[in-house]
């Protein structure tokens, strides 16, 4: 059995930890969700909501941003994400590329973290553009492939290829949850860890849940 004491510093770990990473959630708004054609929209919403709940449960810093709400051209973040991130402020922009927004850029820099997990709609635009810019700025960029989507499967997959070729690291909802937890001896986050996997369908029974 491993020790409760970590064998390496979670702030300098090469893997994702709650202490060395942050989650950026970009443009999960009704118009964008309804235009997704790369995967089932209901599954997409369930997956990104699960990611947000897990990040919140592990105390991972989150930045939430929208586009064109103040202009009246778009609606705010979908309620499923707002429920998962209660009280989370939203940074509204007019720029398609969130990294070209001063407030967003300042918020990211203020986190002081180099490992950024970026989820956005669409994959080929609002995810790809800031991801490429963040790489250029020296950040380690990750994206959760089953929590993002594009206007077609081809557009989504082509954008993932472009980002991966540039250095973005691809992961999944299950992998993200397990990477944050990594040890059952981290008792305080076991309920978040287990519920995240249960919600994702990775666990189909509750026999391991602590009473």
Legacy VTK file of the C-alpha trace (Angstrom):
# vtk DataFile Version 3.0
C-alpha trace
ASCII
DATASET POLYDATA
POINTS 211 float
0.000 0.000 0.000
1.334 3.411 -0.927
1.871 6.097 1.644
-0.568 8.948 2.165
2.463 11.220 1.923
3.119 11.925 -1.778
6.373 10.566 -3.163
6.854 13.686 -5.301
5.922 17.335 -5.118
2.422 17.853 -6.582
3.396 21.382 -7.631
6.275 20.174 -9.808
4.822 16.814 -10.879
5.050 16.177 -14.625
1.523 14.765 -14.488
-1.566 16.875 -13.845
-2.362 17.530 -10.196
-4.839 19.834 -8.459
-1.860 21.887 -7.287
-0.138 22.448 -10.650
-2.986 22.821 -13.156
-5.992 24.956 -13.999
-9.112 24.474 -16.113
-10.177 26.971 -18.782
-13.806 26.606 -19.928
-14.544 28.584 -23.074
-17.854 29.365 -24.816
-20.196 26.604 -23.658
-23.203 28.652 -24.691
-26.518 27.581 -26.262
-25.665 28.584 -29.843
-22.370 26.720 -29.750
-23.808 23.619 -28.076
-26.670 23.365 -30.571
-24.267 23.562 -33.517
-22.080 20.648 -32.400
-22.072 17.770 -34.897
-18.941 15.836 -33.885
-20.596 13.934 -31.011
-23.915 13.575 -29.236
-24.757 16.957 -27.707
-26.319 15.529 -24.570
-23.181 13.457 -23.930
-21.009 16.502 -24.570
-22.914 18.563 -21.989
-22.783 15.722 -19.463
-19.044 15.328 -19.993
-18.065 18.979 -19.647
-20.375 19.370 -16.651
-18.677 16.371 -15.047
-15.248 17.852 -15.740
-16.314 21.093 -14.070
-17.721 19.311 -11.010
-14.547 17.293 -10.646
-12.304 20.344 -11.013
-14.389 22.148 -8.402
-14.225 19.147 -6.076
-10.441 18.953 -6.368
-10.109 22.741 -5.862
-8.597 23.194 -9.324
-8.692 26.890 -10.326
-11.215 27.540 -13.100
-11.596 30.356 -15.603
-14.970 30.577 -17.329
-15.410 32.783 -20.374
-18.125 33.589 -22.912
-18.341 35.484 -26.167
-20.809 38.203 -27.204
-23.140 38.136 -24.204
-22.779 41.854 -23.474
-23.400 42.691 -27.142
-26.693 40.789 -27.017
-25.634 38.436 -29.807
-25.276 35.397 -27.565
-26.528 33.901 -24.314
-24.544 33.109 -21.149
-22.970 29.782 -20.232
-25.390 26.851 -20.229
-27.064 26.201 -16.852
-25.515 22.736 -16.438
-22.050 24.284 -16.177
-23.240 27.137 -13.992
-24.695 24.558 -11.612
-21.367 22.691 -11.577
-19.468 25.947 -10.921
-21.696 27.934 -8.548
-20.661 31.550 -8.178
-17.998 31.290 -10.872
-17.594 34.665 -12.629
-17.733 34.788 -16.416
-15.339 36.815 -18.527
-17.228 38.058 -21.576
-15.366 38.851 -24.784
-15.905 39.947 -28.346
-12.784 38.170 -29.652
-13.188 34.688 -31.098
-9.710 33.838 -29.795
-9.944 34.263 -26.024
-6.183 34.840 -25.737
-6.690 38.082 -27.679
-8.862 39.389 -24.841
-6.986 41.444 -22.226
-9.132 40.413 -19.240
-8.893 36.717 -20.098
-5.158 36.940 -20.637
-4.650 38.689 -17.297
-6.802 36.101 -15.513
-4.747 33.237 -16.922
-1.452 34.873 -16.018
-2.717 35.575 -12.495
-3.189 31.844 -11.908
0.557 31.322 -11.907
0.168 27.792 -13.297
1.841 26.405 -16.405
-0.359 23.339 -16.963
-3.656 24.450 -18.501
-6.514 22.127 -19.395
-8.514 23.943 -22.053
-12.047 22.963 -23.063
-14.000 24.993 -25.595
-16.615 25.056 -28.315
-15.830 24.802 -31.150
-12.711 22.590 -31.294
-11.611 24.139 -34.579
-11.940 27.759 -33.440
-12.386 28.742 -29.807
-10.256 25.830 -28.600
-7.608 25.636 -31.303
-6.718 29.330 -31.522
-6.043 30.026 -27.811
-4.396 26.618 -27.404
-1.851 27.472 -30.095
-1.255 30.898 -28.549
-0.842 29.432 -25.051
1.786 27.031 -26.374
3.651 29.955 -27.889
3.518 31.692 -24.489
5.247 28.708 -22.870
2.279 26.956 -21.248
1.712 23.199 -21.228
-1.697 22.823 -22.862
-4.071 19.883 -22.527
-7.551 19.300 -23.886
-10.195 16.725 -23.019
-11.260 15.271 -26.346
-14.648 13.922 -25.214
-15.620 17.195 -23.527
-15.095 19.401 -26.596
-16.770 19.412 -29.991
-16.801 20.857 -33.463
-19.243 21.686 -36.256
-18.457 18.341 -37.895
-16.499 15.252 -36.979
-13.926 16.095 -39.638
-13.511 19.654 -38.344
-13.128 18.402 -34.774
-10.605 15.695 -35.640
-8.606 17.954 -37.956
-8.335 20.587 -35.229
-7.191 17.961 -32.722
-4.506 16.851 -35.187
-3.318 20.415 -35.719
-3.140 21.053 -31.983
-1.429 17.747 -31.226
1.167 18.391 -33.927
1.866 21.757 -32.290
2.274 20.198 -28.833
-1.165 20.134 -27.192
-1.599 17.007 -25.050
-4.814 15.069 -25.542
-6.673 13.399 -22.692
-10.162 12.111 -21.845
-12.695 12.682 -19.085
-11.812 9.388 -17.363
-8.089 10.003 -17.669
-8.427 13.543 -16.310
-10.359 12.362 -13.247
-7.910 9.548 -12.515
-4.870 11.759 -13.075
-6.072 14.247 -10.467
-6.739 11.500 -7.893
-4.097 8.831 -8.604
-4.146 7.345 -5.090
-7.119 5.917 -3.186
-5.322 6.994 0.005
-6.171 10.606 -0.797
-9.344 10.087 1.177
-10.642 13.659 1.046
-11.171 13.539 -2.726
-12.242 9.886 -3.095
-15.971 10.841 -3.155
-15.349 13.375 -5.960
-13.147 10.894 -7.815
-15.640 8.059 -7.530
-18.696 10.146 -8.400
-16.920 11.575 -11.445
-16.191 8.087 -12.769
-19.711 6.949 -11.939
-21.204 9.932 -13.788
-18.919 9.220 -16.738
-19.989 5.590 -16.957
-16.523 4.298 -16.082
-18.029 2.688 -12.976
-21.452 1.098 -13.347
-21.875 -0.044 -9.752
-21.558 1.710 -6.439
-20.043 -1.149 -4.476
-16.744 0.705 -3.972
-18.359 3.870 -2.671
-17.474 4.540 0.941
-20.417 4.548 3.293
LINES 1 212
211 0 1 2 3 4 5 6 7 8 9 10 11 12 13 14 15 16 17 18 19 20 21 22 23 24 25 26 27 28 29 30 31 32 33 34 35 36 37 38 39 40 41 42 43 44 45 46 47 48 49 50 51 52 53 54 55 56 57 58 59 60 61 62 63 64 65 66 67 68 69 70 71 72 73 74 75 76 77 78 79 80 81 82 83 84 85 86 87 88 89 90 91 92 93 94 95 96 97 98 99 100 101 102 103 104 105 106 107 108 109 110 111 112 113 114 115 116 117 118 119 120 121 122 123 124 125 126 127 128 129 130 131 132 133 134 135 136 137 138 139 140 141 142 143 144 145 146 147 148 149 150 151 152 153 154 155 156 157 158 159 160 161 162 163 164 165 166 167 168 169 170 171 172 173 174 175 176 177 178 179 180 181 182 183 184 185 186 187 188 189 190 191 192 193 194 195 196 197 198 199 200 201 202 203 204 205 206 207 208 209 210
